[in-house]
Amino acid sequence: MTADLLKLCDPTAYYNQFLSESIYPDGRSINSFRPILLRMGVNERSAGSSFARQGGATVTCNIEALLAPVSDAPIIVPVIQAAPNIPKNLVEDAMVMVNQLVVQNAFCTKDALKTAGGRLTWLLNLHIMILNVDGAICDALCTCIAGALVDLRLPDAFTDYEEDIPIDINKVKLSETFHHIKVADIPVSSTFIVYKPPNEESVIMEDEVVL
């Protein structure tokens, strides 16, 4: 039986043959971390962008920034898509996690995106693409979104409208210079796996990420 077929038919036996030798299927020692690749500014057409590969999980994030009047609406709107071969339940779980972080203002506060004297705000549409999930996808998602927000650069907005007059977004002036936003925090996802070798006590394996 080939390794790929064994992994599909009997994943427990597949991983046991590696972990019993204290290595992962990719050849790493169980004491070593997954390789992490993070590239920022990969899409010049986006206000901010990043590409992240964490283990076998691969994600891209492109930020579209739009001006809008200040309101109670979310300032960050994630839109997650995935390659056709990726199970829908994984995408749904990823969406739940990202939405929870957005609601908690884990990435940035509303004040960080206000402009035009506090009368307007930038709304950020996060266009996220999951390319591969052969690994902990939530870990790679957090890394990728954080990278895109750190890369994000926005202009300042100016308006001559009086405070009691609604602002026409089309007539707002933008500065020629761009600046990075103040990132509230950099959330990190760390996936734990409980592995119980045959006839032995359970052990906990984890990967750590430092940004």
N, C-alpha and C positions, 0 to 999 in steps of 0.2 A: 504494500500500500504506500502510495506517495505521501509526502509530508502534507501537501495541500489537501489531499483527500482525507487524511487522518484528522487534520484540523477541522474539516467540515463534519465528518462523521462522529468523531470522538474527541472533542476539544480538550477534555480533561486529560486523556492519555497523551495528547499532543504536547500540552504544556508540562505535564509531569516529566516527560523524558528530558526536557531542558532544565526545569527548575530543580530536579533532583541532582543535577550537576552544578547548581548555583549559577546558572546563566539564563538569560532571556533568549527567545528564539532568534533575535537579531545579533546574538553573540556577546552582548554586554553582560558584565557581572551583575548580579542582583544588588550589589552595593553601589553601582554607578547610576548616574542620571541619564534620562533620555536626551539625545542631542536636540538643541533648540535653535531654530533659525528664525530670526525676525528682521525683515527688511521694511523700512519706512520710506514713504515717498515714491512708491512704485508706479503710481498713476498720476501723471502731471495734470490731467483734466479734473482731478478731484481736489477738494479743499484739504483733504487729508487721506492718506491711504497706507495700507500695510499688507504684508504677506507673512504668514507665520506657519512654520512647520514644527510640530512638537511630537517627537516620536514619529508615528506614521500618520498622525492627524494633520491635515493641511487646510488652511482657511485664508481667504482674502477679505479685506474690508475697505470699501471706498465710501467716503463721506461726501454727501451733497448738502451744502449749507444754503438755507433760504431765510430771507428776512420776513418777519411777521410782527404784528402788534403784540405786546406783552399780554399774556392770558394764563389761564390755569391749565392749558393744554400741555402735554408732554413736550419737553424740549429735545428729546432724543427719540427717534422712531426707528427701531431696528427692523429690517426686512431680510429674512434669511431664506436663501435658496440653496439647493444642493444638487450634486451630480445625480443623474438618473438611477444609479445603482445603490444609492444610499437609502436605507430604510426610513420611512416617513416618521416612525416613532422617535428615532434619534433626533431628527430635525425638530420635532415638537418639544422634546425634552430640552433641547438647546434653547429654543425660543422662550420657554418658561424661565430658564435660568437668567437669560439676558434681560428679559422684562422685569424680573425681580430686582436685578442690579440697577436698572434704569429708574424704577419707582423709588428706590432707596437713595437716589442721587449718588451712587457709588463712583461714577466716573467724573461728573462735574456738576456744580450747582447751577441753578437758574441765573443767579447773579453773574456768573462767569460768562454767560452768553448775551447779557444785555448790552445794548449800545444806543446811540442817539439820546444820551442823557437819561437812559433807563426807560424810554418810551417804546423802543423796539427790541426785539430779541432775535437771535439766530436760532433757527430750528435745524437740527441735524438729522438727516436721513442716513442711516447706516445700511449700506447695501453689502450684505455679507454673503459670501459664497463658500459653501463647504465642499471641498474637492475630494477629500479622503478622510475616512474615519477609522483607519486602522490604528487606533490608539484612543487616548482620552480626549474626546472632542471638546468637552467643556473647558479643559485646561488650555487647549489651543485657541478657543474662542476668546477667552479672557485676555490672553496674550496679544491676539490680533487686534481686538477692539482698543485695548489700551495703547498699542503702538500707533494706530490710526489717529487717536485723539491727541497723542503727544506730537504727532506730525502735523496736526491741523493748524492752519494759519488763516486768520480772518482779517478783513479790513474794518476800520471804524466807519460808522454811518452817521451822517449829519442831516438835520432837517431844520427848515426855517418856520415850520408850522407852529402856531400858538398851541398851548397845552390843551385848550378846549376844542381844538379842531382836529378831526381824524386825519391821520397821515396817509397820503397816497404813496404807497411803496414804490411806484414807478418813478416818483420824483425825488426819491431819497438820494443824496450824494454819498459816494463811498471814497474813502481815502485811498491814495495810491500805495501806501505802505500797508504791510500785513504784519500781524503779530500772533504769537501762540496764545492759546487760552490757558487759564489756570486750571490744571487738572486737580480735582478734589482728592483723588486717591487712585492707586493702581491696584484694582482687585486681582488677586491671584487665586486660581483654582488648582487644587492639589488632589489628585485622585488616589485613594487608598484601595489596595486589594488585599483581601484576607485569603491566604493560601494555606491549605491543610495538606501537607504531604501524606502519602499513604503510611498509616500506623505511626504518625508523629503528631506533635502539637502544632497548632496553627501559628503562622507567622504573618506579620503585617508588612507589606511592601509599599513604598511610597516614592514619589518623585517630587523634588522641590524645585521651585522656580524663583530666581532672583532677577528683578528688572532694575 
